[in-house]
Amino acid sequence: MLIWMRSEPRENEARAPMVPKGAAQMVEKGWRVVVEDAPERCIPTDEYRAVGCEIVPVGSWVDAPDGAIILGLKELPEDGTPLRHRHIMFGHAYKGQASGRVLLDRFKTGGGTLLDLEYLVDDTGRRVAAFGYWAGYAGAALSVMAWGHQQRGELLQAVDAFASAQDMASQVRATIDKAPSALIIGALGRVGSGATDLCKAVGMTQTGWDMAETAHGGPFPEVLRNDILLNCILAHEGAPVFVEADAGDAKRELSVIGDIACDPESAFSPIKVYGQTTTWDVPTLRAHDAPPLDVMAIDNLPSLLPAESTDDFARQLLPHLMQLDELDKGVWGRAQETFRTHL
């Protein structure tokens, strides 16, 4: 077994899918564990070296042996090269995204396999590892901060990684003069739980919706009666639309949308007033001017809390990484079948 943890080419990405403690267990099992040196990673490379990992240069996974399993998180460089390895990562390729079709073509040409972390599920269909809680926490924080700035006629400026969740909550409280109302859709899931906890931490009133409240399929006029909407529902076929494309022209209290699930390229997106992600440098986009309607749609929110999110995710994923020598069974077998179906 050769597990090769690559560096993350995306800017502002300091997370990792595996921590040294987990790598040590693989080494003890007799596996070869290779880690690319990545100064931006929230865990120093020397901590991996100390537990027996081999350290190699950034981006050297492209020359790894054919049998290597390449472990990463976010997208690969978009250079069009065929992909011959088995890759564990978030592919964002199964919901009709244009970039997803390109990625699948690269796997088809190279003969490799995508083991998509979003579709790594147990026998009940529940995901076994997710960054959702910290995505919800960070997404809610930025959305409330955007609302606070909006009340003063300002836009939320560039953001950077926060020292801790406590520091993030403190900065949110310092941004708002009064507590806005928020509607959290998907409140009972991992993402919704994180969003709920942030709202509670800063003293906000929040309403939580889940399957029972959205089962009728819409329309949902109640959405427009809250200051902030926090969407925690992943885009999927049959998903109801919570915000129509013409919502900006409607009579509304709604002035900030935090699309934490954030999949604007998908035809199944439940938020129709925007069509592109936002960034750390420009955290919101203005979907409507008068009155303002701002959308926060950053697609790597957990990276704003890299230490907490890495520890949490790696703990969830480790038991399944330890079963990589049985790729045709369990969660890995299901992930391979999902890939073949979409291919």
Secondary structure, DSSP 8 states (H G I E B T S, - for coil): -EEEE----STT----S--HHHHHHHHHTT-EEEEE--TTSSS-HHHHHTTT-EEE-TTGGGGS-TT-EEE-SS----S-----SEEEE----SSS-HHHHHHHHHHHHHT-EEEEGGG-B-TTS-BS---HHHHHHHHHHHHHHHHHHHHTT---------S-HHHHHHHHHHH-SS--EEEEETTTSHHHHHHHHHHHHTT-EEEEE-HHHHTT----GGGGGSSEEEE-----TT---SB-TTGGGS--S--EEEESS--TTSTT-SB-S--S-B-SSS-EEEEETTTTEEEE-BTTGGGGSHHHHHHHHHHHHHHHHTTGGGTTSHHHHHHHHHHHHH-
